[in-house]
Amino acid sequence: MPDTLLDDVAELLHRAAAEAVLPLFRRLDDADVAEKGPGDLVTVADRRAEELIGAGLRRLRPGSVVVGEEAVAQDPGLLRHLRGTGDVWVVDPVDGTANFAAGRRPFVLMVALLTEGEPVAGWVLDPLAETLGVGRVGEGALLAGRPVRTGDRVPPLGELRGTAMTRFLPPAARRAAEAGGRRIGELLAGQHCAGREYLDLLAGDQQFLLFWHTLPWDHAPGVLLVREAGGVARRFDGGEYHPAEEGDGLLVAANERVWAEVHEALLTT
């Protein structure tokens, strides 16, 4: 029997978007939106989508564990499973909730699969743009059904384009990054949706992404896709990113040389 996991999870995300997310886009009441913390929103769509996705993933892999953003908000102890054995799903039911709650795009649905503690597959779906990125370790990445590579091209620093979430950096690092950013062609402030940033890097619209906060559901799926497409994702100190490891700071780039150029420009004082 052929392994249809990539297609099965993609179909599940499409169904969750169609049944739990898109029907509520621009139709939320005040009672449908709450704060988990200051500025950290959750909507009924997040919760419904996580329930639907989680149930579907457990059916696909009986005995697997689901670590969803909304479930972790209620029980942070679930994060221990990221270092566990067996199959563990990391789920972001609506990445870009603030956009979604405000009736703006983009927002995406994301899933990553960890097996024996290691990321092995990832999915990122932008339901409004009808763009899907999928990937599996050792098998490459697909964007909109086509194999995608980030490429070896290294534009001059003054032509590089990428997102840097400098507002979240510690003050000294923020000042250094903003000063260095003046040497870069276009330093974007971000779309408030990490998953969409990863899709844009895969599509070649950006050459790098810089984040401070690195919650596993925000980055595990996209990092896997970028790496399978030939890109690089490392902590600011050069260590490889892993969703189970706590820490701040992540620089993602189309290739090794772009990573080095951007790291020197934005993170080297």
FIMAR-190297 format. One record per residue (C-alpha): chain; x negated, y negated, z negated. Coordinates in nm, 2 decimals. Layout:
// residues N
{A, {X, Y, Z}}
...
***
This chain:
// residues 269
{A, {0.00, 0.00, 0.00}}
{A, {-0.15, -0.34, 0.10}}
{A, {-0.23, -0.59, -0.18}}
{A, {0.02, -0.87, -0.14}}
{A, {-0.06, -1.06, -0.46}}
{A, {-0.15, -1.39, -0.28}}
{A, {0.18, -1.39, -0.09}}
{A, {0.39, -1.27, -0.39}}
{A, {0.27, -1.55, -0.62}}
{A, {0.30, -1.80, -0.34}}
{A, {0.66, -1.69, -0.28}}
{A, {0.73, -1.72, -0.66}}
{A, {0.60, -2.08, -0.66}}
{A, {0.81, -2.17, -0.36}}
{A, {1.12, -2.02, -0.54}}
{A, {1.04, -2.21, -0.87}}
{A, {1.01, -2.53, -0.67}}
{A, {1.33, -2.48, -0.49}}
{A, {1.53, -2.36, -0.79}}
{A, {1.39, -2.55, -1.09}}
{A, {1.19, -2.85, -0.97}}
{A, {1.31, -3.01, -0.65}}
{A, {1.68, -3.02, -0.75}}
{A, {1.59, -3.25, -1.04}}
{A, {1.35, -3.48, -0.85}}
{A, {1.49, -3.83, -0.89}}
{A, {1.79, -3.68, -1.07}}
{A, {1.66, -3.67, -1.43}}
{A, {1.85, -3.83, -1.71}}
{A, {1.68, -3.99, -2.01}}
{A, {1.77, -3.68, -2.21}}
{A, {1.58, -3.47, -1.96}}
{A, {1.24, -3.63, -2.04}}
{A, {1.05, -3.61, -2.37}}
{A, {0.71, -3.69, -2.50}}
{A, {0.49, -3.40, -2.63}}
{A, {0.24, -3.67, -2.74}}
{A, {0.17, -4.03, -2.66}}
{A, {0.20, -4.07, -2.29}}
{A, {0.23, -3.69, -2.24}}
{A, {0.56, -3.62, -2.08}}
{A, {0.76, -3.30, -2.03}}
{A, {1.08, -3.26, -1.84}}
{A, {1.35, -2.99, -1.82}}
{A, {1.20, -2.91, -1.48}}
{A, {0.86, -2.83, -1.64}}
{A, {1.03, -2.59, -1.89}}
{A, {1.26, -2.42, -1.64}}
{A, {0.99, -2.37, -1.38}}
{A, {0.75, -2.23, -1.64}}
{A, {1.01, -1.98, -1.76}}
{A, {1.09, -1.87, -1.40}}
{A, {0.72, -1.85, -1.30}}
{A, {0.62, -1.67, -1.62}}
{A, {0.89, -1.41, -1.58}}
{A, {0.80, -1.35, -1.22}}
{A, {0.43, -1.31, -1.30}}
{A, {0.49, -1.06, -1.57}}
{A, {0.70, -0.85, -1.32}}
{A, {0.41, -0.86, -1.07}}
{A, {0.16, -0.75, -1.33}}
{A, {0.33, -0.57, -1.62}}
{A, {0.14, -0.61, -1.94}}
{A, {-0.02, -0.94, -1.83}}
{A, {-0.02, -1.25, -2.05}}
{A, {0.10, -1.59, -1.94}}
{A, {-0.07, -1.90, -2.07}}
{A, {0.16, -2.19, -1.96}}
{A, {0.11, -2.56, -2.04}}
{A, {0.44, -2.59, -2.21}}
{A, {0.41, -2.27, -2.41}}
{A, {0.07, -2.38, -2.53}}
{A, {0.22, -2.72, -2.64}}
{A, {0.44, -2.51, -2.88}}
{A, {0.17, -2.25, -2.97}}
{A, {-0.19, -2.36, -2.91}}
{A, {-0.31, -2.02, -3.03}}
{A, {-0.21, -1.89, -2.68}}
{A, {-0.54, -2.03, -2.55}}
{A, {-0.72, -1.74, -2.72}}
{A, {-0.60, -1.52, -2.43}}
{A, {-0.83, -1.70, -2.19}}
{A, {-1.12, -1.51, -2.34}}
{A, {-0.93, -1.18, -2.36}}
{A, {-0.91, -0.87, -2.16}}
{A, {-0.67, -0.76, -1.89}}
{A, {-0.48, -1.00, -1.67}}
{A, {-0.41, -1.35, -1.79}}
{A, {-0.21, -1.61, -1.59}}
{A, {-0.27, -1.98, -1.63}}
{A, {0.03, -2.18, -1.53}}
{A, {0.10, -2.55, -1.47}}
{A, {0.47, -2.56, -1.38}}
{A, {0.46, -2.92, -1.28}}
{A, {0.13, -3.09, -1.25}}
{A, {0.19, -3.47, -1.22}}
{A, {0.48, -3.47, -1.46}}
{A, {0.46, -3.85, -1.51}}
{A, {0.49, -3.89, -1.13}}
{A, {0.78, -3.65, -1.12}}
{A, {0.96, -3.81, -1.41}}
{A, {0.93, -4.15, -1.24}}
{A, {1.06, -4.02, -0.91}}
{A, {0.72, -4.05, -0.74}}
{A, {0.50, -3.81, -0.56}}
{A, {0.27, -3.62, -0.57}}
{A, {0.33, -3.33, -0.80}}
{A, {0.24, -2.97, -0.76}}
{A, {0.29, -2.62, -0.91}}
{A, {-0.02, -2.43, -1.00}}
{A, {-0.13, -2.08, -1.11}}
{A, {-0.46, -1.91, -1.17}}
{A, {-0.53, -1.55, -1.25}}
{A, {-0.80, -1.44, -1.49}}
{A, {-0.90, -1.08, -1.51}}
{A, {-1.13, -0.97, -1.80}}
{A, {-1.18, -1.33, -1.87}}
{A, {-1.30, -1.43, -1.52}}
{A, {-1.09, -1.64, -1.27}}
{A, {-1.01, -1.42, -0.97}}
{A, {-0.73, -1.60, -0.78}}
{A, {-0.56, -1.94, -0.76}}
{A, {-0.26, -2.11, -0.61}}
{A, {-0.17, -2.48, -0.56}}
{A, {0.17, -2.58, -0.40}}
{A, {0.27, -2.93, -0.31}}
{A, {0.64, -2.87, -0.24}}
{A, {0.72, -3.21, -0.09}}
{A, {0.43, -3.20, 0.15}}
{A, {0.49, -2.83, 0.20}}
{A, {0.12, -2.77, 0.15}}
{A, {-0.01, -2.45, -0.01}}
{A, {-0.36, -2.37, -0.11}}
{A, {-0.45, -2.01, -0.21}}
{A, {-0.77, -1.83, -0.27}}
{A, {-0.92, -1.51, -0.41}}
{A, {-1.27, -1.45, -0.53}}
{A, {-1.49, -1.31, -0.25}}
{A, {-1.21, -1.36, 0.01}}
{A, {-1.23, -1.74, 0.07}}
{A, {-0.96, -2.00, 0.06}}
{A, {-0.66, -2.08, 0.28}}
{A, {-0.50, -2.42, 0.32}}
{A, {-0.16, -2.42, 0.49}}
{A, {-0.23, -2.06, 0.60}}
{A, {-0.56, -2.13, 0.76}}
{A, {-0.91, -2.05, 0.63}}
{A, {-1.07, -2.37, 0.50}}
{A, {-1.44, -2.46, 0.43}}
{A, {-1.55, -2.78, 0.26}}
{A, {-1.86, -2.79, 0.49}}
{A, {-2.22, -2.89, 0.45}}
{A, {-2.19, -3.24, 0.58}}
{A, {-2.34, -3.51, 0.35}}
{A, {-2.22, -3.86, 0.45}}
{A, {-2.43, -4.15, 0.34}}
{A, {-2.35, -4.26, -0.01}}
{A, {-2.18, -4.57, 0.12}}
{A, {-1.94, -4.36, 0.32}}
{A, {-1.84, -4.11, 0.05}}
{A, {-1.48, -4.11, -0.06}}
{A, {-1.36, -3.96, -0.38}}
{A, {-1.16, -3.99, -0.70}}
{A, {-1.32, -4.08, -1.03}}
{A, {-1.09, -4.09, -1.34}}
{A, {-1.32, -4.35, -1.51}}
{A, {-1.05, -4.49, -1.74}}
{A, {-1.07, -4.17, -1.95}}
{A, {-1.45, -4.18, -1.99}}
{A, {-1.62, -4.29, -2.31}}
{A, {-1.70, -4.67, -2.28}}
{A, {-2.07, -4.64, -2.20}}
{A, {-2.01, -4.36, -1.94}}
{A, {-1.73, -4.56, -1.79}}
{A, {-1.94, -4.87, -1.74}}
{A, {-2.22, -4.67, -1.58}}
{A, {-1.97, -4.49, -1.35}}
{A, {-1.80, -4.81, -1.25}}
{A, {-2.13, -4.98, -1.18}}
{A, {-2.25, -4.68, -0.97}}
{A, {-1.92, -4.66, -0.79}}
{A, {-2.00, -4.99, -0.62}}
{A, {-2.26, -4.80, -0.42}}
{A, {-2.00, -4.54, -0.30}}
{A, {-1.79, -4.61, 0.00}}
{A, {-1.45, -4.56, -0.17}}
{A, {-1.39, -4.48, -0.53}}
{A, {-1.03, -4.39, -0.59}}
{A, {-0.85, -4.43, -0.92}}
{A, {-0.66, -4.10, -0.88}}
{A, {-0.30, -3.99, -0.81}}
{A, {-0.21, -3.87, -1.16}}
{A, {-0.20, -3.52, -1.02}}
{A, {-0.52, -3.31, -1.04}}
{A, {-0.38, -3.04, -0.81}}
{A, {-0.31, -3.28, -0.53}}
{A, {-0.67, -3.41, -0.56}}
{A, {-0.80, -3.06, -0.51}}
{A, {-0.58, -3.01, -0.20}}
{A, {-0.71, -3.34, -0.06}}
{A, {-1.07, -3.23, -0.12}}
{A, {-1.00, -2.90, 0.07}}
{A, {-0.84, -3.10, 0.35}}
{A, {-1.15, -3.32, 0.38}}
{A, {-0.97, -3.64, 0.27}}
{A, {-1.22, -3.67, -0.02}}
{A, {-1.57, -3.54, -0.08}}
{A, {-1.57, -3.54, -0.46}}
{A, {-1.36, -3.55, -0.78}}
{A, {-1.46, -3.67, -1.12}}
{A, {-1.25, -3.59, -1.43}}
{A, {-1.30, -3.63, -1.80}}
{A, {-1.02, -3.41, -1.94}}
{A, {-1.04, -3.05, -1.82}}
{A, {-0.74, -2.86, -1.95}}
{A, {-0.73, -2.51, -1.80}}
{A, {-0.40, -2.54, -1.62}}
{A, {-0.51, -2.86, -1.46}}
{A, {-0.83, -2.72, -1.31}}
{A, {-0.86, -2.34, -1.31}}
{A, {-0.66, -2.30, -0.99}}
{A, {-0.82, -2.59, -0.80}}
{A, {-1.17, -2.51, -0.90}}
{A, {-1.13, -2.15, -0.78}}
{A, {-1.01, -2.27, -0.44}}
{A, {-1.29, -2.53, -0.40}}
{A, {-1.55, -2.27, -0.49}}
{A, {-1.41, -2.02, -0.24}}
{A, {-1.41, -2.29, 0.03}}
{A, {-1.79, -2.35, -0.04}}
{A, {-1.76, -2.64, -0.28}}
{A, {-1.91, -2.69, -0.63}}
{A, {-1.75, -2.75, -0.97}}
{A, {-1.97, -2.82, -1.27}}
{A, {-1.97, -3.00, -1.60}}
{A, {-2.16, -3.33, -1.62}}
{A, {-2.46, -3.15, -1.77}}
{A, {-2.47, -2.91, -1.47}}
{A, {-2.32, -2.62, -1.64}}
{A, {-2.06, -2.41, -1.45}}
{A, {-1.70, -2.49, -1.53}}
{A, {-1.50, -2.20, -1.69}}
{A, {-1.14, -2.25, -1.80}}
{A, {-1.19, -2.08, -2.14}}
{A, {-1.48, -2.31, -2.24}}
{A, {-1.39, -2.62, -2.42}}
{A, {-1.56, -2.94, -2.31}}
{A, {-1.51, -3.27, -2.13}}
{A, {-1.63, -3.38, -1.80}}
{A, {-1.61, -3.21, -1.46}}
{A, {-1.76, -3.31, -1.12}}
{A, {-1.63, -3.13, -0.82}}
{A, {-1.78, -3.18, -0.48}}
{A, {-1.77, -3.05, -0.12}}
{A, {-2.12, -2.90, -0.15}}
{A, {-2.44, -2.90, -0.35}}
{A, {-2.59, -3.21, -0.20}}
{A, {-2.28, -3.42, -0.24}}
{A, {-2.25, -3.31, -0.60}}
{A, {-2.61, -3.42, -0.66}}
{A, {-2.57, -3.76, -0.48}}
{A, {-2.25, -3.84, -0.67}}
{A, {-2.39, -3.72, -1.01}}
{A, {-2.69, -3.95, -0.97}}
{A, {-2.48, -4.24, -0.86}}
{A, {-2.21, -4.21, -1.13}}
{A, {-2.35, -4.01, -1.42}}
{A, {-2.72, -4.09, -1.43}}
{A, {-2.80, -4.39, -1.64}}
***
